Amino acid sequence: MRRLPFRRLVSLATLAVVGAATLGGAAACGDDSDAAAGGKAGPVTLRLGYFPNITHAPAVVGVEKGIFAEKLGDSAKLETKTFNAGPAAIEAIFSGALDATYIGPNPTVNAFSKSKGEAVRVVSGAASGGVALVVKPDITSVEQLRGKKIATPQLGNTQDVALRYWLKEKGLRTTKEGGGDVKVVPQENAQTIDTFASGAIDGAWVPEPYVSRLVNAGGKVLVDERDLWPDKKFVITNLIVSTKFLKAHPDVVKKLVEGQVAANEFVNTKPDEAQQAVSDHIGKITGKPLDVKLIKQAWPTLEFTNDPIASSLKAGLDHAVAVELTQPVDLNGLYDLKFLNEVLKAQGKPEVTQP
């Protein structure tokens, strides 16, 4: 069976409790004011967003290890902003306070749809996988979910769509109001750990590290979402840029993509160092490092890939339409993988098919 969540990684973002506090005062692209003054253009400022969590490990490691700054060199000054939720990052893109961000597929589609295909372009993938349905140990089949309460991070988010579509395929009905054969209960991921332990819910369809936390709390994985996708691959995080910034500074965007590819190389070839970097960086932002043991437990469920796996994003949209949580969207023009393929080709790596 084929299905996909176009997941809203934002759930994991509960790990980071710091939002983009300085968005309003962020500097505009350097070339605009300089050009208007008729003087020599100064360094461009690239404002990059990301969530401090495991599914955004390429971004976290890229910032923590100085990989992005190194690739950008003198061509741009890097400013980073962390977010707790996809909608906030998209609003920052829309307002002109952000130039690029790592983000999940659901907010990516929403940004493209709301702007009628104008505001953003996907320039690279980042991560795949890292999502599962964890239930009480005595639940061993989908039929046993009838009458049970299953949590998701938010109504209509990527994991919520994934759960509802999977249940629909199994012949079980859900409603937006929490009725039907299976009661879907939207709630914050951090809250889900407590409600599962107390018995208020019977399971949850969530991303890492909450999958691992629920397992550690006595749950078991009933569905590993990777098993529902071709080749066990589906997008959980991709890198988008503002179309305006892409047109104004294509050279900077290419260097950003070089940084993404280099960050993924680091993550994949030096996993121990990368896991420690994720823990350290989250600690700098939230004041509490993420337990490295938990990161190591969750790590194997994720694949860090430069391929945005466009087919899975499209399938996720189709699933959301099927469970009546969104309307059809024409995704033509969403992807611009020119720079990614130039970087990959230069390094002798396989190129990614342009959707």
C-alpha positions in Angstrom: 0.0 0.0 0.0 1.3 3.4 -0.9 0.9 6.5 1.3 2.6 9.4 2.4 2.5 12.0 5.0 3.5 15.4 3.9 4.6 16.0 7.3 4.6 18.9 9.3 7.9 18.7 11.1 6.8 21.5 13.2 5.7 19.0 15.8 9.2 18.1 16.7 9.9 21.7 17.0 8.5 21.6 20.5 12.0 20.7 21.3 12.9 24.3 20.6 10.9 26.8 22.7 12.6 29.8 21.2 10.9 31.5 18.2 12.1 34.1 15.8 12.1 37.0 18.2 13.9 39.4 16.0 12.1 38.9 12.8 10.5 42.3 12.7 13.9 44.0 12.9 15.7 41.9 10.4 17.7 43.7 7.8 16.5 43.7 4.2 18.5 42.3 1.4 21.6 44.4 1.2 21.6 45.1 -2.5 18.3 47.0 -2.5 19.3 50.0 -0.4 22.9 50.1 -1.7 21.7 50.0 -5.3 19.1 52.8 -4.6 21.9 54.9 -3.2 23.9 54.4 -6.3 26.9 53.1 -4.3 28.7 49.9 -4.3 26.6 47.0 -3.2 27.5 45.6 0.2 27.4 42.0 1.3 24.1 40.3 0.9 22.4 39.2 4.1 20.9 35.7 3.9 18.4 35.1 6.6 18.0 31.3 7.1 15.3 29.6 9.2 15.2 26.2 10.7 13.8 24.2 13.7 16.2 23.0 16.4 15.3 19.3 16.2 16.4 16.0 14.9 14.5 16.1 11.6 16.3 19.4 10.8 19.7 17.9 11.6 21.4 19.1 8.4 20.4 22.7 9.2 21.4 22.3 12.9 24.8 20.8 12.0 25.3 23.2 9.2 25.0 26.1 11.5 26.7 24.6 14.5 29.7 23.5 12.5 30.0 26.6 10.5 29.4 24.8 7.2 27.0 27.3 5.8 29.1 30.3 6.7 32.2 28.6 5.1 30.3 27.9 1.8 28.8 31.4 1.7 32.2 33.0 2.3 32.4 36.7 1.4 29.3 36.5 -0.9 26.8 36.8 2.0 26.4 37.4 5.7 24.4 34.6 7.3 21.7 35.3 9.8 19.8 32.4 11.4 16.4 32.3 13.0 14.8 29.4 14.8 11.1 28.5 14.7 8.7 26.4 16.7 6.2 26.0 13.9 5.9 26.0 10.1 3.3 28.7 9.8 5.6 31.2 11.6 8.4 30.5 9.2 6.1 30.9 6.2 4.8 34.2 7.6 8.4 35.4 7.9 8.9 34.4 4.2 5.7 36.2 3.2 6.6 39.4 5.2 10.1 39.6 3.7 11.8 38.9 7.0 13.2 35.5 5.9 15.0 34.5 2.7 15.1 30.7 3.1 14.1 28.0 5.6 14.1 24.3 6.3 10.6 23.2 6.6 8.1 20.3 6.3 6.0 19.4 3.2 2.7 20.6 4.5 3.7 24.3 5.1 5.6 24.1 1.9 2.5 23.3 0.0 0.5 25.9 1.9 3.0 28.6 1.1 2.9 27.7 -2.6 -0.9 27.5 -2.6 -1.6 30.8 -0.7 0.8 32.7 -2.9 -0.6 31.2 -6.1 2.7 29.6 -6.8 4.7 32.8 -6.5 6.4 33.0 -3.1 8.7 30.0 -2.7 10.7 27.3 -4.4 12.1 24.0 -3.1 15.8 23.9 -3.9 16.8 20.8 -2.0 15.7 18.0 0.2 17.1 17.4 3.7 15.5 14.5 5.5 13.2 11.5 5.0 11.4 9.3 7.6 11.3 9.5 11.3 7.6 9.0 11.9 5.6 6.2 13.4 2.3 5.1 15.1 3.1 4.1 18.7 0.4 2.3 20.7 -0.1 0.5 24.0 1.5 -3.0 24.0 -1.8 -4.9 24.0 -2.8 -3.4 20.6 -1.5 -5.7 17.9 -3.7 -4.9 14.9 -5.5 -2.0 13.2 -8.9 -3.5 14.0 -8.1 -3.1 17.7 -7.9 0.6 17.2 -11.6 0.8 16.8 -13.0 3.0 19.6 -9.5 4.0 20.7 -8.1 7.5 21.1 -5.0 8.3 18.9 -3.1 11.6 19.2 -1.6 13.6 16.4 0.3 17.0 16.6 -2.5 19.1 15.1 -5.6 18.8 13.0 -4.6 18.8 9.3 -0.8 18.6 10.0 1.3 16.1 8.2 1.1 13.3 10.8 -2.7 13.9 11.2 -3.2 13.5 7.5 -1.0 10.4 7.5 -3.0 8.7 10.3 -6.4 9.6 8.8 -5.5 8.4 5.4 -4.0 5.1 6.7 -7.2 4.5 8.7 -9.3 5.3 5.7 -7.5 2.7 3.7 -8.1 0.2 6.4 -11.8 0.9 6.4 -11.9 3.0 9.6 -13.7 6.3 9.7 -12.5 9.5 11.4 -14.0 13.0 11.6 -12.5 16.4 12.1 -14.4 16.7 15.4 -12.8 13.6 16.8 -15.6 11.2 16.1 -15.9 8.1 13.9 -14.4 4.6 14.4 -11.1 6.0 15.8 -11.1 9.1 17.9 -8.2 11.3 16.6 -7.1 13.7 19.3 -4.9 16.6 18.2 -2.5 17.8 20.9 1.0 19.1 21.4 3.7 16.4 21.2 5.1 17.2 24.7 1.6 16.8 26.1 1.2 13.4 24.3 4.0 11.9 26.4 2.0 12.6 29.5 -1.4 11.6 28.2 0.0 8.3 26.9 1.6 7.6 30.2 -1.7 8.4 32.1 -3.8 6.3 29.8 -5.8 9.2 28.4 -4.8 8.2 24.9 -4.1 4.8 23.4 -1.4 5.8 21.0 0.0 8.6 18.8 1.2 9.1 15.2 4.2 11.4 15.8 7.7 12.3 14.5 11.0 11.7 16.3 12.1 12.1 18.9 8.6 11.6 20.3 8.4 8.1 18.7 11.4 7.1 20.8 10.1 8.9 23.9 6.7 7.0 23.7 8.5 3.7 23.2 10.6 4.5 26.3 7.4 5.2 28.1 6.2 1.6 27.4 4.7 1.9 24.0 5.4 -0.1 20.9 5.6 0.8 17.2 2.5 -0.5 15.3 3.3 1.3 12.1 6.6 2.6 10.9 5.6 5.1 8.3 8.6 4.3 6.1 6.9 1.0 5.4 4.0 2.8 3.7 6.2 4.5 1.1 8.0 3.3 -2.0 11.6 2.4 -1.1 10.8 3.5 2.5 11.3 7.2 1.5 9.1 10.2 2.1 10.0 13.8 2.7 10.0 15.1 6.2 12.1 18.2 5.7 13.1 20.2 2.6 14.9 23.5 2.0 12.8 26.3 0.4 13.9 29.8 -0.6 11.9 33.0 -1.3 11.4 33.3 -5.1 12.3 37.0 -4.8 15.6 36.2 -3.2 16.3 33.4 -5.6 15.9 35.7 -8.6 17.9 38.5 -7.0 20.8 36.4 -5.7 21.1 33.1 -7.5 24.8 32.9 -6.7 24.0 33.1 -3.0 21.3 30.4 -3.3 23.8 28.1 -5.0 26.3 28.5 -2.2 23.5 27.8 0.3 22.7 24.6 -1.6 26.4 23.8 -1.5 26.2 24.2 2.3 23.2 21.9 2.5 25.0 19.2 0.5 28.1 19.6 2.6 26.0 19.4 5.8 24.3 16.2 4.7 27.7 14.8 3.9 28.9 15.6 7.4 25.7 14.1 9.0 26.0 10.9 7.0 29.8 10.3 7.3 30.3 11.5 10.9 27.1 10.5 12.7 28.6 10.6 16.2 29.9 14.1 15.8 26.6 15.2 14.1 24.5 13.8 17.0 26.6 15.6 19.5 26.4 18.8 17.5 22.6 18.5 17.4 22.5 18.1 21.2 24.9 21.0 21.8 23.1 23.3 19.4 19.7 22.6 20.9 21.2 23.2 24.3 22.4 26.7 23.2 19.0 27.6 22.0 16.7 26.1 24.7 19.1 26.0 27.6 18.8 22.2 27.8 20.8 19.9 25.5 18.8 17.1 24.0 19.9 13.7 25.4 22.4 12.2 23.0 21.1 8.7 23.9 17.7 9.7 22.7 19.2 11.2 19.5 21.1 8.0 18.8 17.9 6.0 19.4 15.9 8.1 16.9 18.7 8.5 14.3 18.3 5.2 12.4 14.7 6.0 11.5 15.8 9.0 9.5 17.6 9.3 6.2 19.4 12.5 5.4 19.1 13.0 1.7 19.4 15.9 -0.7 16.6 14.5 -2.8 13.3 16.3 -1.9 11.3 13.2 -2.9 8.8 15.3 -4.7 6.5 12.3 -5.4 5.9 11.9 -1.7 5.0 15.5 -1.2 2.5 15.3 -4.1 1.1 12.0 -2.7 0.7 13.6 0.8 -1.3 16.4 -0.8 -3.5 13.8 -2.5 -4.0 12.1 0.9 -5.1 15.3 2.5 -7.6 15.9 -0.3 -8.9 12.3 0.2 -9.6 12.8 3.9 -11.2 16.2 3.1 -8.7 18.3 5.0 -7.6 20.5 2.0 -8.4 21.3 -1.6 -6.4 20.2 -4.7 -3.3 22.4 -5.5 -1.4 22.6 -8.7 2.2 22.1 -7.7 3.7 22.9 -11.1 6.7 25.2 -10.6 7.3 24.4 -6.9 10.7 22.8 -7.5 13.8 24.4 -8.8 16.6 21.9 -8.4 19.0 23.4 -10.9 21.6 24.5 -8.4 21.3 21.2 -6.5 22.0 19.2 -9.6 24.9 21.5 -10.5 26.5 20.9 -7.1 25.9 17.2 -7.2 27.3 16.8 -10.7 30.4 18.8 -9.8 31.0 16.3 -6.9 30.4 13.3 -9.1 27.2 12.4 -7.2 23.9 11.3 -8.8 21.6 14.1 -9.9 18.0 14.4 -8.7 15.2 14.3 -11.2 13.5 17.6 -11.6 9.7 17.1 -11.1 
